[in-house]
Protein backbone atom coordinates (compact mmCIF):
# COMPACT_ATOMS: atom_id res chain seq x y z
CA UNK A 1 0.00 0.00 0.00
CA UNK A 2 1.22 3.47 -0.82
CA UNK A 3 2.19 5.77 2.04
CA UNK A 4 2.59 9.52 1.73
CA UNK A 5 5.56 11.40 3.11
CA UNK A 6 3.52 12.31 6.20
CA UNK A 7 2.64 8.67 6.93
CA UNK A 8 -0.91 8.53 5.54
CA UNK A 9 -1.75 5.52 3.38
CA UNK A 10 -3.57 5.65 0.03
CA UNK A 11 -7.04 5.02 1.47
CA UNK A 12 -6.56 7.82 4.03
CA UNK A 13 -5.44 10.16 1.26
CA UNK A 14 -8.49 9.31 -0.85
CA UNK A 15 -10.82 9.86 2.12
CA UNK A 16 -9.24 13.27 2.67
CA UNK A 17 -9.53 14.20 -1.01
CA UNK A 18 -5.82 13.67 -1.67
CA UNK A 19 -4.25 11.98 -4.64
CA UNK A 20 -2.47 8.67 -3.92
CA UNK A 21 -0.38 8.89 -7.10
CA UNK A 22 1.86 11.64 -5.76
CA UNK A 23 4.85 9.30 -5.80
CA UNK A 24 8.35 10.50 -5.03
CA UNK A 25 11.65 8.87 -5.96
CA UNK A 26 13.04 6.53 -3.31
CA UNK A 27 16.57 5.30 -2.77
CA UNK A 28 16.64 1.53 -2.14
CA UNK A 29 19.49 -0.89 -1.50
CA UNK A 30 19.86 -4.00 -3.66
CA UNK A 31 19.62 -7.23 -1.67
CA UNK A 32 22.04 -8.99 -4.04
CA UNK A 33 24.90 -6.56 -4.68
CA UNK A 34 24.25 -3.87 -2.05
CA UNK A 35 24.28 -0.95 -4.49
CA UNK A 36 21.84 1.90 -3.90
CA UNK A 37 19.35 2.42 -6.74
CA UNK A 38 16.45 4.78 -7.37
CA UNK A 39 12.89 3.46 -7.37
CA UNK A 40 11.42 6.40 -9.29
CA UNK A 41 7.87 7.73 -9.19
CA UNK A 42 7.03 6.30 -12.62
CA UNK A 43 8.12 2.80 -11.54
CA UNK A 44 6.13 3.14 -8.31
CA UNK A 45 3.02 4.04 -10.29
CA UNK A 46 3.61 1.03 -12.57
CA UNK A 47 4.01 -1.27 -9.56
CA UNK A 48 0.77 0.02 -8.08
CA UNK A 49 -1.10 -0.39 -11.39
CA UNK A 50 -0.01 -4.05 -11.49
CA UNK A 51 -1.15 -4.58 -7.91
CA UNK A 52 2.39 -5.17 -6.60
CA UNK A 53 2.57 -4.40 -2.89
CA UNK A 54 6.30 -4.85 -2.36
CA UNK A 55 9.07 -2.56 -3.56
CA UNK A 56 11.78 -4.12 -5.74
CA UNK A 57 14.59 -5.63 -3.71
CA UNK A 58 17.08 -5.90 -6.58
CA UNK A 59 18.67 -3.16 -8.67
CA UNK A 60 17.88 -3.20 -12.43
CA UNK A 61 21.20 -4.92 -13.27
CA UNK A 62 20.62 -7.71 -10.73
CA UNK A 63 17.01 -8.12 -11.94
CA UNK A 64 18.24 -8.61 -15.50
CA UNK A 65 20.91 -11.06 -14.36
CA UNK A 66 18.33 -13.05 -12.43
CA UNK A 67 15.94 -13.14 -15.39
CA UNK A 68 18.76 -14.33 -17.66
CA UNK A 69 19.60 -17.12 -15.19
CA UNK A 70 15.97 -18.19 -14.99
CA UNK A 71 15.04 -17.96 -18.66
CA UNK A 72 18.35 -18.31 -20.48
CA UNK A 73 20.68 -15.68 -21.88
CA UNK A 74 18.87 -15.12 -25.17
CA UNK A 75 16.08 -13.07 -23.67
CA UNK A 76 13.07 -14.77 -22.15
CA UNK A 77 12.74 -17.40 -24.85
CA UNK A 78 15.26 -19.75 -26.29
CA UNK A 79 15.84 -19.62 -30.03
CA UNK A 80 13.67 -22.03 -31.98
CA UNK A 81 15.46 -25.04 -33.42
CA UNK A 82 15.61 -24.92 -37.21
CA UNK A 83 15.99 -27.84 -39.62
CA UNK A 84 17.63 -27.82 -43.06
CA UNK A 85 15.35 -28.50 -46.02
CA UNK A 86 15.11 -28.08 -49.79
CA UNK A 87 12.14 -26.13 -51.12
CA UNK A 88 9.79 -28.42 -53.07
CA UNK A 89 8.87 -25.61 -55.48
CA UNK A 90 12.08 -23.70 -56.31
CA UNK A 91 14.76 -26.15 -55.07
CA UNK A 92 16.48 -23.56 -52.87
CA UNK A 93 18.14 -24.63 -49.60
CA UNK A 94 16.20 -23.29 -46.63
CA UNK A 95 15.56 -23.82 -42.93
CA UNK A 96 12.20 -24.59 -41.36
CA UNK A 97 11.05 -24.67 -37.70
CA UNK A 98 9.95 -28.32 -37.89
CA UNK A 99 11.57 -31.58 -38.88
CA UNK A 100 10.64 -32.35 -42.51
CA UNK A 101 8.98 -35.72 -43.14
CA UNK A 102 9.41 -37.93 -46.15
CA UNK A 103 6.65 -37.45 -48.74
CA UNK A 104 5.55 -34.04 -47.41
CA UNK A 105 6.51 -30.92 -49.40
CA UNK A 106 8.51 -28.21 -47.64
CA UNK A 107 8.68 -24.65 -48.98
CA UNK A 108 11.02 -21.72 -48.46
CA UNK A 109 9.33 -18.67 -46.96
CA UNK A 110 8.92 -17.01 -50.37
CA UNK A 111 7.27 -20.04 -52.00
CA UNK A 112 5.19 -20.72 -48.87
CA UNK A 113 3.76 -17.19 -49.10
CA UNK A 114 2.86 -17.80 -52.77
CA UNK A 115 1.25 -21.16 -51.85
CA UNK A 116 -0.91 -19.53 -49.14
CA UNK A 117 -2.10 -16.78 -51.49
CA UNK A 118 -3.11 -19.35 -54.10
CA UNK A 119 -5.50 -21.19 -51.77
MODELLER restraints for C-alpha pairs under 7 A, 6 or more apart:
rsr = mdl.restraints
at = mdl.atoms
rsr.add(forms.Gaussian(group=physical.xy_distance, feature=features.Distance(at['CA:1:A'], at['CA:9:A']), mean=6.70, stdev=0.5))
rsr.add(forms.Gaussian(group=physical.xy_distance, feature=features.Distance(at['CA:1:A'], at['CA:10:A']), mean=6.68, stdev=0.5))
rsr.add(forms.Gaussian(group=physical.xy_distance, feature=features.Distance(at['CA:1:A'], at['CA:53:A']), mean=5.86, stdev=0.5))
rsr.add(forms.Gaussian(group=physical.xy_distance, feature=features.Distance(at['CA:2:A'], at['CA:9:A']), mean=5.54, stdev=0.5))
rsr.add(forms.Gaussian(group=physical.xy_distance, feature=features.Distance(at['CA:2:A'], at['CA:10:A']), mean=5.32, stdev=0.5))
rsr.add(forms.Gaussian(group=physical.xy_distance, feature=features.Distance(at['CA:3:A'], at['CA:9:A']), mean=4.17, stdev=0.5))
rsr.add(forms.Gaussian(group=physical.xy_distance, feature=features.Distance(at['CA:3:A'], at['CA:10:A']), mean=6.10, stdev=0.5))
rsr.add(forms.Gaussian(group=physical.xy_distance, feature=features.Distance(at['CA:10:A'], at['CA:20:A']), mean=5.09, stdev=0.5))
rsr.add(forms.Gaussian(group=physical.xy_distance, feature=features.Distance(at['CA:13:A'], at['CA:19:A']), mean=6.29, stdev=0.5))
rsr.add(forms.Gaussian(group=physical.xy_distance, feature=features.Distance(at['CA:13:A'], at['CA:20:A']), mean=6.16, stdev=0.5))
rsr.add(forms.Gaussian(group=physical.xy_distance, feature=features.Distance(at['CA:14:A'], at['CA:20:A']), mean=6.80, stdev=0.5))
rsr.add(forms.Gaussian(group=physical.xy_distance, feature=features.Distance(at['CA:21:A'], at['CA:45:A']), mean=6.73, stdev=0.5))
rsr.add(forms.Gaussian(group=physical.xy_distance, feature=features.Distance(at['CA:23:A'], at['CA:41:A']), mean=4.81, stdev=0.5))
rsr.add(forms.Gaussian(group=physical.xy_distance, feature=features.Distance(at['CA:23:A'], at['CA:44:A']), mean=6.77, stdev=0.5))
rsr.add(forms.Gaussian(group=physical.xy_distance, feature=features.Distance(at['CA:24:A'], at['CA:40:A']), mean=6.67, stdev=0.5))
rsr.add(forms.Gaussian(group=physical.xy_distance, feature=features.Distance(at['CA:24:A'], at['CA:41:A']), mean=5.02, stdev=0.5))
rsr.add(forms.Gaussian(group=physical.xy_distance, feature=features.Distance(at['CA:25:A'], at['CA:38:A']), mean=6.47, stdev=0.5))
rsr.add(forms.Gaussian(group=physical.xy_distance, feature=features.Distance(at['CA:25:A'], at['CA:39:A']), mean=5.73, stdev=0.5))
rsr.add(forms.Gaussian(group=physical.xy_distance, feature=features.Distance(at['CA:25:A'], at['CA:40:A']), mean=4.16, stdev=0.5))
rsr.add(forms.Gaussian(group=physical.xy_distance, feature=features.Distance(at['CA:25:A'], at['CA:41:A']), mean=5.10, stdev=0.5))
rsr.add(forms.Gaussian(group=physical.xy_distance, feature=features.Distance(at['CA:26:A'], at['CA:38:A']), mean=5.59, stdev=0.5))
rsr.add(forms.Gaussian(group=physical.xy_distance, feature=features.Distance(at['CA:26:A'], at['CA:39:A']), mean=5.09, stdev=0.5))
rsr.add(forms.Gaussian(group=physical.xy_distance, feature=features.Distance(at['CA:26:A'], at['CA:40:A']), mean=6.20, stdev=0.5))
rsr.add(forms.Gaussian(group=physical.xy_distance, feature=features.Distance(at['CA:27:A'], at['CA:36:A']), mean=6.38, stdev=0.5))
rsr.add(forms.Gaussian(group=physical.xy_distance, feature=features.Distance(at['CA:27:A'], at['CA:37:A']), mean=5.64, stdev=0.5))
rsr.add(forms.Gaussian(group=physical.xy_distance, feature=features.Distance(at['CA:27:A'], at['CA:38:A']), mean=4.63, stdev=0.5))
rsr.add(forms.Gaussian(group=physical.xy_distance, feature=features.Distance(at['CA:27:A'], at['CA:39:A']), mean=6.17, stdev=0.5))
rsr.add(forms.Gaussian(group=physical.xy_distance, feature=features.Distance(at['CA:28:A'], at['CA:36:A']), mean=5.50, stdev=0.5))
rsr.add(forms.Gaussian(group=physical.xy_distance, feature=features.Distance(at['CA:28:A'], at['CA:37:A']), mean=5.41, stdev=0.5))
rsr.add(forms.Gaussian(group=physical.xy_distance, feature=features.Distance(at['CA:28:A'], at['CA:38:A']), mean=6.16, stdev=0.5))
rsr.add(forms.Gaussian(group=physical.xy_distance, feature=features.Distance(at['CA:28:A'], at['CA:39:A']), mean=6.72, stdev=0.5))
rsr.add(forms.Gaussian(group=physical.xy_distance, feature=features.Distance(at['CA:29:A'], at['CA:35:A']), mean=5.65, stdev=0.5))
rsr.add(forms.Gaussian(group=physical.xy_distance, feature=features.Distance(at['CA:29:A'], at['CA:36:A']), mean=4.37, stdev=0.5))
rsr.add(forms.Gaussian(group=physical.xy_distance, feature=features.Distance(at['CA:29:A'], at['CA:37:A']), mean=6.20, stdev=0.5))
rsr.add(forms.Gaussian(group=physical.xy_distance, feature=features.Distance(at['CA:30:A'], at['CA:36:A']), mean=6.23, stdev=0.5))
rsr.add(forms.Gaussian(group=physical.xy_distance, feature=features.Distance(at['CA:30:A'], at['CA:57:A']), mean=5.52, stdev=0.5))
rsr.add(forms.Gaussian(group=physical.xy_distance, feature=features.Distance(at['CA:30:A'], at['CA:58:A']), mean=4.45, stdev=0.5))
rsr.add(forms.Gaussian(group=physical.xy_distance, feature=features.Distance(at['CA:30:A'], at['CA:59:A']), mean=5.22, stdev=0.5))
rsr.add(forms.Gaussian(group=physical.xy_distance, feature=features.Distance(at['CA:31:A'], at['CA:57:A']), mean=5.66, stdev=0.5))
rsr.add(forms.Gaussian(group=physical.xy_distance, feature=features.Distance(at['CA:31:A'], at['CA:58:A']), mean=5.69, stdev=0.5))
rsr.add(forms.Gaussian(group=physical.xy_distance, feature=features.Distance(at['CA:32:A'], at['CA:58:A']), mean=6.37, stdev=0.5))
rsr.add(forms.Gaussian(group=physical.xy_distance, feature=features.Distance(at['CA:32:A'], at['CA:62:A']), mean=6.96, stdev=0.5))
rsr.add(forms.Gaussian(group=physical.xy_distance, feature=features.Distance(at['CA:37:A'], at['CA:59:A']), mean=5.94, stdev=0.5))
rsr.add(forms.Gaussian(group=physical.xy_distance, feature=features.Distance(at['CA:68:A'], at['CA:75:A']), mean=6.71, stdev=0.5))
rsr.add(forms.Gaussian(group=physical.xy_distance, feature=features.Distance(at['CA:71:A'], at['CA:77:A']), mean=6.62, stdev=0.5))
rsr.add(forms.Gaussian(group=physical.xy_distance, feature=features.Distance(at['CA:72:A'], at['CA:78:A']), mean=6.74, stdev=0.5))
rsr.add(forms.Gaussian(group=physical.xy_distance, feature=features.Distance(at['CA:80:A'], at['CA:97:A']), mean=6.83, stdev=0.5))
rsr.add(forms.Gaussian(group=physical.xy_distance, feature=features.Distance(at['CA:81:A'], at['CA:97:A']), mean=6.16, stdev=0.5))
rsr.add(forms.Gaussian(group=physical.xy_distance, feature=features.Distance(at['CA:82:A'], at['CA:95:A']), mean=5.83, stdev=0.5))
rsr.add(forms.Gaussian(group=physical.xy_distance, feature=features.Distance(at['CA:82:A'], at['CA:96:A']), mean=5.38, stdev=0.5))
rsr.add(forms.Gaussian(group=physical.xy_distance, feature=features.Distance(at['CA:82:A'], at['CA:97:A']), mean=4.60, stdev=0.5))
rsr.add(forms.Gaussian(group=physical.xy_distance, feature=features.Distance(at['CA:82:A'], at['CA:98:A']), mean=6.65, stdev=0.5))
rsr.add(forms.Gaussian(group=physical.xy_distance, feature=features.Distance(at['CA:83:A'], at['CA:95:A']), mean=5.23, stdev=0.5))
rsr.add(forms.Gaussian(group=physical.xy_distance, feature=features.Distance(at['CA:83:A'], at['CA:96:A']), mean=5.29, stdev=0.5))
rsr.add(forms.Gaussian(group=physical.xy_distance, feature=features.Distance(at['CA:83:A'], at['CA:97:A']), mean=6.18, stdev=0.5))
rsr.add(forms.Gaussian(group=physical.xy_distance, feature=features.Distance(at['CA:83:A'], at['CA:98:A']), mean=6.31, stdev=0.5))
rsr.add(forms.Gaussian(group=physical.xy_distance, feature=features.Distance(at['CA:83:A'], at['CA:99:A']), mean=5.84, stdev=0.5))
rsr.add(forms.Gaussian(group=physical.xy_distance, feature=features.Distance(at['CA:84:A'], at['CA:94:A']), mean=5.94, stdev=0.5))
rsr.add(forms.Gaussian(group=physical.xy_distance, feature=features.Distance(at['CA:84:A'], at['CA:95:A']), mean=4.51, stdev=0.5))
rsr.add(forms.Gaussian(group=physical.xy_distance, feature=features.Distance(at['CA:84:A'], at['CA:96:A']), mean=6.55, stdev=0.5))
rsr.add(forms.Gaussian(group=physical.xy_distance, feature=features.Distance(at['CA:85:A'], at['CA:93:A']), mean=5.96, stdev=0.5))
rsr.add(forms.Gaussian(group=physical.xy_distance, feature=features.Distance(at['CA:85:A'], at['CA:94:A']), mean=5.32, stdev=0.5))
rsr.add(forms.Gaussian(group=physical.xy_distance, feature=features.Distance(at['CA:85:A'], at['CA:95:A']), mean=5.61, stdev=0.5))
rsr.add(forms.Gaussian(group=physical.xy_distance, feature=features.Distance(at['CA:85:A'], at['CA:96:A']), mean=6.85, stdev=0.5))
rsr.add(forms.Gaussian(group=physical.xy_distance, feature=features.Distance(at['CA:86:A'], at['CA:92:A']), mean=5.64, stdev=0.5))
rsr.add(forms.Gaussian(group=physical.xy_distance, feature=features.Distance(at['CA:86:A'], at['CA:93:A']), mean=4.59, stdev=0.5))
rsr.add(forms.Gaussian(group=physical.xy_distance, feature=features.Distance(at['CA:86:A'], at['CA:94:A']), mean=5.84, stdev=0.5))
rsr.add(forms.Gaussian(group=physical.xy_distance, feature=features.Distance(at['CA:86:A'], at['CA:106:A']), mean=6.94, stdev=0.5))
rsr.add(forms.Gaussian(group=physical.xy_distance, feature=features.Distance(at['CA:87:A'], at['CA:93:A']), mean=6.36, stdev=0.5))
rsr.add(forms.Gaussian(group=physical.xy_distance, feature=features.Distance(at['CA:87:A'], at['CA:94:A']), mean=6.69, stdev=0.5))
rsr.add(forms.Gaussian(group=physical.xy_distance, feature=features.Distance(at['CA:87:A'], at['CA:106:A']), mean=5.44, stdev=0.5))
rsr.add(forms.Gaussian(group=physical.xy_distance, feature=features.Distance(at['CA:87:A'], at['CA:107:A']), mean=4.33, stdev=0.5))
rsr.add(forms.Gaussian(group=physical.xy_distance, feature=features.Distance(at['CA:87:A'], at['CA:108:A']), mean=5.27, stdev=0.5))
rsr.add(forms.Gaussian(group=physical.xy_distance, feature=features.Distance(at['CA:88:A'], at['CA:105:A']), mean=5.52, stdev=0.5))
rsr.add(forms.Gaussian(group=physical.xy_distance, feature=features.Distance(at['CA:88:A'], at['CA:106:A']), mean=5.58, stdev=0.5))
rsr.add(forms.Gaussian(group=physical.xy_distance, feature=features.Distance(at['CA:88:A'], at['CA:107:A']), mean=5.66, stdev=0.5))
rsr.add(forms.Gaussian(group=physical.xy_distance, feature=features.Distance(at['CA:89:A'], at['CA:107:A']), mean=6.57, stdev=0.5))
rsr.add(forms.Gaussian(group=physical.xy_distance, feature=features.Distance(at['CA:89:A'], at['CA:111:A']), mean=6.76, stdev=0.5))
rsr.add(forms.Gaussian(group=physical.xy_distance, feature=features.Distance(at['CA:94:A'], at['CA:108:A']), mean=5.71, stdev=0.5))
rsr.add(forms.Gaussian(group=physical.xy_distance, feature=features.Distance(at['CA:100:A'], at['CA:106:A']), mean=6.93, stdev=0.5))
